[in-house]
């Protein structure tokens, strides 16, 4: 338990719940020099996406961004098309699930 009234629990093997918000995290890899990759999610609404390259040495074209819009159960992570071949990234998403 973290603080009063905040219980963290595993959901779908990779998410934690604190109050009514959910946190999902993991790693994802771009295919070769692809400019986008889809992050599957159980969230209905994503409020925040944090994504960082998994390696210390990465190129200027490997700057990551996402608009956090959930479309068909996934959020798109983007970078420039000429990024590092097969770049892997850590991600963390905070949002809500409506059932």
C-alpha positions as CSV (number, residue, x, y, z in Angstrom):
1,X,0.0,0.0,0.0
2,X,1.3,3.5,-0.9
3,X,-0.3,6.2,1.2
4,X,-3.8,5.9,2.5
5,X,-6.3,4.6,0.0
6,X,-3.8,3.8,-2.8
7,X,-3.4,0.1,-3.5
8,X,-1.2,-1.0,-6.4
9,X,-2.1,-4.3,-8.1
10,X,-1.1,-6.1,-11.2
11,X,-3.6,-6.0,-14.1
12,X,-3.1,-8.0,-17.3
13,X,0.4,-8.8,-16.2
14,X,1.9,-5.3,-16.8
15,X,-0.3,-2.6,-15.3
16,X,-0.8,-1.1,-11.9
17,X,-3.7,0.7,-10.5
18,X,-3.6,3.6,-8.1
19,X,-7.0,5.1,-7.3
20,X,-8.8,5.2,-10.6
21,X,-5.7,5.7,-12.8
22,X,-3.8,2.8,-14.5
23,X,-0.1,2.7,-15.3
24,X,1.2,0.5,-18.2
25,X,4.8,0.0,-19.0
26,X,7.1,-2.1,-21.0
27,X,9.5,-2.2,-24.0
28,X,8.8,-2.0,-27.7
29,X,11.0,-2.2,-30.8
30,X,10.9,-0.5,-34.1
31,X,11.2,-2.8,-37.1
32,X,14.5,-1.9,-38.9
33,X,14.3,1.9,-39.6
34,X,10.5,2.1,-39.4
35,X,9.1,5.4,-38.3
36,X,6.2,4.2,-36.2
37,X,5.4,1.3,-33.9
38,X,2.1,0.4,-32.2
39,X,2.0,-0.1,-28.4
40,X,-0.9,-2.3,-27.5
41,X,-2.9,-1.1,-24.5
42,X,-5.8,-2.0,-22.3
43,X,-6.4,1.7,-21.6
44,X,-9.4,3.5,-23.0
45,X,-7.9,7.0,-22.5
46,X,-4.2,7.8,-22.2
47,X,-3.3,11.0,-20.3
48,X,0.5,10.7,-20.6
49,X,3.0,8.7,-22.6
50,X,6.7,8.7,-21.7
51,X,9.1,6.9,-24.1
52,X,12.9,6.7,-24.0
53,X,15.4,4.9,-26.2
54,X,16.6,1.7,-24.5
55,X,20.3,2.5,-25.3
56,X,22.5,5.3,-24.2
57,X,23.8,6.0,-27.7
58,X,21.1,6.9,-30.1
59,X,20.8,9.3,-33.0
60,X,19.1,12.7,-33.3
61,X,16.5,10.9,-35.5
62,X,15.5,8.6,-32.6
63,X,13.7,11.3,-30.7
64,X,10.4,9.7,-29.7
65,X,6.9,11.2,-29.7
66,X,3.2,10.1,-29.3
67,X,-0.1,11.9,-29.3
68,X,-1.5,9.3,-26.8
69,X,-4.6,8.6,-28.8
70,X,-5.9,5.0,-28.4
71,X,-6.9,3.6,-31.8
72,X,-8.0,0.0,-32.1
73,X,-6.4,-0.9,-28.8
74,X,-3.0,0.7,-29.5
75,X,-1.1,3.9,-29.2
76,X,1.4,5.0,-31.9
77,X,5.0,5.8,-31.0
78,X,6.8,7.8,-33.7
79,X,10.3,8.9,-34.7
80,X,12.1,10.1,-37.9
81,X,12.3,7.5,-40.7
82,X,16.1,7.5,-40.7
83,X,16.4,6.4,-37.1
84,X,18.7,3.7,-35.6
85,X,18.1,0.3,-37.2
86,X,15.9,-1.8,-34.8
87,X,15.8,0.7,-32.0
88,X,14.1,-0.5,-28.8
89,X,12.4,1.9,-26.3
90,X,11.0,1.8,-22.8
91,X,7.5,3.2,-22.4
92,X,5.2,4.2,-19.6
93,X,1.5,5.2,-20.1
94,X,-0.9,6.6,-17.5
95,X,-4.6,6.6,-18.2
96,X,-8.1,5.2,-17.6
97,X,-10.0,2.1,-18.5
98,X,-13.7,2.2,-19.2
99,X,-15.4,-1.2,-19.3
